[in-house]
């Protein structure tokens, strides 16, 4: 009888444990239900509004949680569908949204947007003290004029305008809180539209400008922003002979500068004494050969303007125009890291930079062409002066092909850099790793601590 009771008791305990285990499992699986509404809304803010709305089917509690998320992100990527569907969605979302403040409103459309509807939406989000506004209208049948209502917003901190938008700001307005401005591929109503916009941004710190010549009517731009810390300019071209843009820049507080594309005429009104990080990637199209001397001088002029930078990344182009000028820049006393896009037409640019960078510690070379025969006239040996790599601690060469001038430069680095700790050579043909490593290990070197790696 005792044995029977013991067995029954054991079975009861076993069932109880299974029930408890099952309950624990359910609790662990549904752990998200224990989170507060505010935390769930924070999680939902990382989703698009469309994805957040889908969560409303989970339970009654989730039904309206998406309406409390202080962010609306609508992306109409269904180009072939009726544009009225997007109009209906935007109105519906704005009507249901209950967050007391709207931090972020983002609208991307691939169809024509009615000006009346857009103005109504902008007025609504401004009334909710929007802080970040992102508008993009790509592949529209006609250009979309930015509503004047936008320029009445006093709370906006980030403004991003992309594609097929016409900018025509009023002569007297203020964005007192705007710190980040991104203008990509938009149309300026007049030559003064750009400067008028910037004049109303008294605390602007970050500016990105992307020009599309198929849309731009303006070719001259003035950036007079004393508070600006970061500036990025990208010039894209689709024609054989693109516009020759001109930028006049007065931003003495600038510490980060980036330029990509066809090099335009950049005029810095004041020396960039606070510059820390500069990145320049120049595309020199075939059209520059007609004015090679002028274009080459423009490249070297920009190089000289960046001599206060601490970190410099530069790809100065691949065309013969670089051979039409010589570089005599000021000293780069602050430069500790240099990334250089090297090819046979610009080794002399690298040579000149190394001669005037006495405190360089990291040198990275990225080979970015096929070493065409037509460019060999510019290929020269290592710098003539000794001691210009005396403080170098790390050297990387990406795309090394073991050409004679490349090997000579590597030998020069090993012979000059007495504090070199690491040399990394990356090659395309992995079968040559061992033989190349063996060859490099035979070269004399100043640093006994240098570790050579071939990848």
KOLKOL-107453 format. One record per residue (C-alpha): x, y, z; residue in one letter. Coordinates in steps of 0.02 Angstrom, whole numbers, padded with zeros to 5 digits, always signed. Example, Ala and Ser with C-alpha at 12.3 -4.5 7.8 and 13.67 -1.06 7.14 Angstrom:
BEGIN
+00615-00225+00390A +00684-00053+00357S 
//
This chain:
BEGIN
+00000+00000+00000X +00143+00118+00045X +00226+00077-00119X +00065+00118-00211X +00048+00284-00118X +00230+00323-00154X +00207+00288-00339X +00049+00393-00344X +00138+00535-00253X +00285+00524-00374X +00168+00532-00524X +00079+00682-00448X +00245+00774-00422X +00297+00732-00599X +00135+00802-00671X +00151+00958-00562X +00329+00987-00625X +00271+00967-00804X +00132+01094-00775X +00254+01214-00692X +00379+01189-00833X +00244+01220-00961X +00192+01380-00873X +00373+01439-00860X +00396+01404-01044X +00243+01507-01088X +00304+01649-00978X +00477+01645-01058X +00404+01643-01232X +00284+01787-01194X +00413+01887-01097X +00385+02038-01209X +00210+02058-01135X +00291+02110-00971X +00374+02259-01054X +00303+02432-01028X +00210+02520-01167X +00348+02649-01181X +00481+02515-01205X +00377+02424-01336X +00351+02589-01428X +00538+02615-01426X +00561+02444-01505X +00428+02482-01635X +00517+02644-01680X +00652+02540-01767X +00521+02475-01890X +00437+02563-02033X +00262+02625-01994X +00190+02492-02108X +00280+02355-02011X +00230+02431-01844X +00046+02435-01895X +00052+02248-01930X +00087+02216-01744X -00088+02282-01703X -00159+02109-01741X -00062+02027-01598X -00186+02072-01461X -00301+02208-01397X -00157+02285-01303X -00053+02299-01462X -00196+02366-01566X -00153+02550-01540X +00027+02542-01478X +00095+02590-01649X -00002+02754-01638X +00105+02805-01488X +00270+02784-01579X +00345+02960-01603X +00397+02918-01780X +00307+02900-01946X +00403+02818-02088X +00305+02787-02248X +00387+02717-02404X +00283+02694-02560X +00392+02577-02661X +00250+02511-02768X +00276+02623-02919X +00145+02545-03030X +00003+02559-02907X -00124+02698-02894X -00043+02849-02808X -00208+02880-02718X -00167+02731-02608X -00019+02824-02532X -00125+02980-02508X -00255+02879-02413X -00122+02794-02306X -00039+02957-02254X -00203+03039-02205X -00256+02884-02110X -00092+02867-02015X -00090+03052-01968X -00270+03042-01908X -00238+02891-01796X -00069+02945-01730X -00081+02992-01546X +00098+03025-01489X +00107+03196-01404X +00265+03238-01500X +00319+03182-01673X +00508+03164-01677X +00524+03097-01853X +00418+03107-02010X +00486+03020-02165X +00395+03008-02331X +00464+02922-02486X +00358+02918-02643X +00388+02853-02818X +00233+02934-02888X +00174+03112-02916X +00122+03198-02755X -00020+03324-02753X +00042+03493-02686X -00116+03521-02584X -00101+03354-02495X +00085+03378-02462X +00055+03551-02388X -00082+03480-02276X +00031+03340-02213X +00176+03458-02180X +00062+03577-02085X +00001+03431-01978X +00174+03366-01931X +00236+03542-01894X +00091+03567-01774X +00155+03413-01683X +00328+03491-01662X +00418+03376-01784X +00606+03369-01758X +00663+03266-01908X +00587+03286-02081X +00636+03174-02227X +00555+03196-02398X +00599+03101-02556X +00504+03101-02720X +00592+02992-02848X +00537+02957-03026X +00393+03080-03014X +00309+03132-03175X +00336+03312-03125X +00440+03405-02996X +00369+03432-02822X +00383+03607-02750X +00429+03609-02567X +00282+03688-02473X +00314+03859-02396X +00239+03787-02237X +00404+03696-02205X +00493+03861-02176X +00379+03903-02029X +00442+03756-01925X +00538+03810-01770X +00571+03638-01696X +00653+03549-01843X +00829+03486-01806X +00860+03374-01958X +00797+03412-02133X +00829+03292-02277X +00765+03329-02452X +00799+03205-02594X +00760+03200-02779X +00634+03293-02887X +00600+03430-02758X +00603+03614-02805X +00679+03726-02672X +00621+03907-02667X +00638+03974-02489X +00565+04142-02439X +00686+04286-02418X +00655+04302-02231X +00636+04146-02125X +00724+04054-01983X +00759+03873-01941X +00819+03913-01763X +00846+03730-01716X +00910+03655-01879X +01079+03569-01857X +01083+03440-01997X +01035+03479-02177X +01042+03358-02324X +01003+03418-02501X +01022+03276-02626X +00977+03291-02809X +00852+03432-02787X +00814+03582-02899X +00854+03760-02848X +00728+03886-02914X +00863+04019-02935X +01048+04052-02905X +01002+04129-02737X +00891+03988-02673X +01036+03891-02595X +01115+04038-02505X +00944+04102-02448X +00911+03934-02367X +01078+03932-02275X +01056+04110-02215X +00905+04052-02115X +01003+03916-02023X +01097+04004-01882X +01152+03846-01789X +01184+03728-01936X +01324+03603-01901X +01310+03469-02036X +01278+03500-02221X +01269+03374-02364X +01249+03435-02543X +01229+03316-02690X +01216+03394-02862X +01132+03316-03014X +01169+03409-03174X +01012+03345-03259X +00910+03442-03131X +01017+03587-03072X +00992+03759-03144X +01112+03840-03021X +01300+03820-03044X +01368+03938-02911X +01345+03905-02725X +01395+04005-02572X +01413+03918-02404X +01429+04055-02274X +01398+03959-02112X +01515+04000-01966X +01440+03860-01859X +01465+03722-01987X +01570+03574-01927X +01541+03444-02062X +01525+03473-02250X +01497+03341-02384X +01486+03383-02569X +01451+03258-02707X +01448+03305-02891X +01375+03176-03008X +01380+03192-03197X +01294+03099-03338X +01352+03201-03487X +01523+03195-03573X +01554+03376-03520X +01470+03413-03352X +01434+03582-03273X +01582+03671-03195X +01510+03708-03023X +01586+03833-02904X +01577+03833-02714X +01631+03979-02605X +01648+03917-02428X +01665+04013-02266X +01656+03889-02123X +01801+03919-02003X +01735+03790-01878X +01740+03648-02006X +01821+03489-01937X +01757+03361-02063X +01759+03384-02252X +01710+03258-02387X +01706+03276-02575X +01655+03148-02707X +01641+03156-02897X +01695+03279-03032X +01802+03410-02948X +01720+03580-02954X +01799+03747-02912X +01811+03748-02722X +01859+03914-02644X +01890+03917-02456X +01879+04097-02398X +01970+04060-02236X +02101+03929-02190X +02030+03769-02116X +02129+03775-01955X +02010+03661-01860X +02002+03525-01992X +02025+03349-01922X +01957+03226-02051X +01957+03252-02240X +01902+03129-02374X +01919+03169-02559X +01876+03049-02701X +01890+03130-02871X +01823+03061-03033X +01919+03137-03179X +01819+03096-03335X +01887+03095-03512X +01827+03273-03539X +01961+03342-03421X +02098+03301-03547X +02041+03452-03648X +02086+03563-03500X +02213+03452-03413X +02325+03590-03346X +02178+03684-03271X +02102+03529-03192X +02268+03466-03124X +02300+03634-03042X +02127+03627-02964X +02164+03457-02886X +02327+03514-02809X +02246+03674-02748X +02121+03571-02649X +02260+03460-02581X +02348+03614-02513X +02187+03678-02432X +02176+03520-02326X +02349+03532-02247X +02281+03556-02070X +02193+03387-02068X +02240+03249-01948X +02163+03108-02051X +02166+03122-02241X +02092+03002-02368X +02119+03050-02549X +02092+02971-02718X +02149+03110-02836X +02092+03032-02999X +02167+02920-03131X +02190+03031-03282X +02343+03109-03362X +02291+03283-03307X +02381+03247-03143X +02544+03250-03239X +02518+03430-03295X +02559+03507-03127X +02671+03483-02977X +02625+03483-02794X +02708+03606-02676X +02588+03604-02529X +02616+03678-02357X +02678+03566-02219X +02556+03437-02151X +02615+03445-01971X +02451+03374-01902X +02434+03228-02021X +02449+03059-01934X +02348+02948-02051X +02348+02952-02242X +02242+02842-02355X +02288+02864-02538X +02210+02792-02696X +02366+02756-02796X +02391+02722-02981X +02527+02753-03109X +02469+02930-03145X +02476+02998-02968X +02628+02927-02877X +02708+03099-02884X +02561+03168-02784X +02592+03037-02649X +02778+03076-02652X +02747+03261-02623X +02628+03227-02479X +02750+03110-02391X +02888+03240-02401X +02782+03367-02305X +02702+03250-02175X +02838+03228-02042X +02720+03157-01909X +02635+03024-02015X +02602+02863-01918X +02484+02763-02030X +02494+02749-02220X +02364+02652-02321X +02379+02633-02510X +02229+02574-02612X +02270+02529-02791X +02120+02575-02897X +02164+02555-03082X +02233+02431-03207X +02398+02523-03234X +02365+02572-03413X +02519+02598-03520X +02464+02775-03566X +02490+02833-03388X +02667+02768-03364X +02744+02939-03396X +02694+02990-03221X +02760+02838-03130X +02908+02889-03023X +03010+02813-02884X +02998+02839-02695X +03029+03010-02617X +03206+03074-02630X +03214+03141-02454X +03254+03030-02306X +03165+03036-02140X +02990+03075-02205X +02925+02909-02136X +03026+02915-01976X +02872+02901-01862X +02772+02777-01967X +02704+02630-01866X +02585+02545-01989X +02583+02523-02178X +02448+02439-02285X +02453+02412-02473X +02289+02348-02546X +02294+02280-02724X +02483+02253-02731X +02538+02172-02896X +02726+02160-02868X +02764+02284-03008X +02938+02358-03002X +02888+02529-02938X +02776+02450-02805X +02916+02338-02744X +03035+02486-02737X +02911+02585-02633X +02889+02442-02509X +03079+02428-02494X +03086+02615-02462X +02957+02603-02322X +03050+02461-02237X +03214+02555-02249X +03147+02722-02184X +03017+02679-02051X +03118+02637-01898X +02963+02626-01785X +02862+02518-01904X +02762+02385-01811X +02655+02310-01948X +02659+02299-02138X +02508+02219-02223X +02512+02181-02409X +02350+02125-02492X +02362+02040-02661X +02233+01975-02785X +02323+01813-02827X +02322+01715-02663X +02436+01581-02737X +02581+01703-02729X +02565+01739-02543X +02709+01629-02483X +02832+01678-02619X +02795+01864-02596X +02812+01852-02407X +02979+01765-02428X +03038+01901-02547X +02983+02044-02434X +03066+01962-02284X +03233+01973-02373X +03228+02163-02387X +03329+02263-02260X +03226+02354-02131X +03253+02485-01997X +03128+02413-01873X +03166+02246-01793X +02987+02237-01725X +02900+02248-01893X +02780+02105-01932X +02752+02080-02118X +02587+02000-02170X +02530+01953-02345X +02344+01925-02369X 
//
